Amino acid sequence: MSDWLISLEGTEAGHQLALALALLAAFLHAVFGALQKGRHDPWLSRGAIDFAYGAMAAPFAFFVVPWPEPHMWPILAGAFGIHVVYKLAQAWAYTKGAYTVVYPVVRGTAPFFAVIGAYLLFGEIFTPVQWLGVGVLLSGIFGLAAYNLRYLETARDTLPVALMLAAGTGALVALYTTYDAYGIRATADPFTFLAWFFFLDGLFMPVVALRRYALMSDRPALGPLALRGFVGGVIAFFSFGAIMLATRLDKVGEAAVLRETSTVFAALIGWLVLREKVGPRRLVLMALIAAGAVIVETGG
């Protein structure tokens, strides 16, 4: 399968597959976010998820895929460090602000910085029409954040800190998207990077979660938490794996922008599954996000 994927790099078929992978990653990322938002402590949920996908990746890393080339170990170490900082910043942002305000700001800042990073690292250049699409998409995402902010009733006292943390987290999302694209392109077999990334990335948060669990006076049952971790781990494989493969097959900037349609999927999940109200204003803003992604895709 690795040889087949590599053969598609730079081709029209590879471009179409990258488009499908980016949209799949967007949908699954929204599902992943909704899973983290569940009834468990988000630090415990993330620890369970990371433990699950780290454990699932271990046999593939050690026994299935080729071992990383010597030059890949510093790259994998860098990816591990960036993702640790990202997870801590994201968790901190969610403890300071409401999910419906923080999430759109994180997702809104990420594609802008990712497009700039793709230009600096890979020499990718967006056309004026594509920049228009980025602007339309960002207006929808930040408009959604402003709408949620307007009707927010909780955590208003920590809101400025939450928004600053959300913007910083978005920059970290762009950083890891660009860096991971560099990493997956630096090895001969893309699945080598994926297997070792998931294995190493699963080492940190379980330790944090275990310490938090030990300090709790009212500890949740481990069975439901383990189940959430397993389901989240499977989703993470396909979500993050899909966007990483998309960045190897095609332009990093376009994949990063298309992934931010996850905001639309998140709103739809909230409406259809969680029974949250959407309303005409939010529908228009969601349409702007989708329209921006279409403009970016067709304007290249």
Secondary structure as UniProt FT lines:
FT   HELIX           2..7
FT   TURN            8..10
FT   HELIX           12..36
FT   HELIX           42..63
FT   TURN            70..71
FT   HELIX           72..96
FT   HELIX           99..122
FT   HELIX           128..150
FT   TURN            157..158
FT   HELIX           159..185
FT   HELIX           190..201
FT   HELIX           205..215
FT   HELIX           222..249
FT   HELIX           252..259
FT   TURN            260..261
FT   HELIX           262..272
FT   HELIX           279..298
//
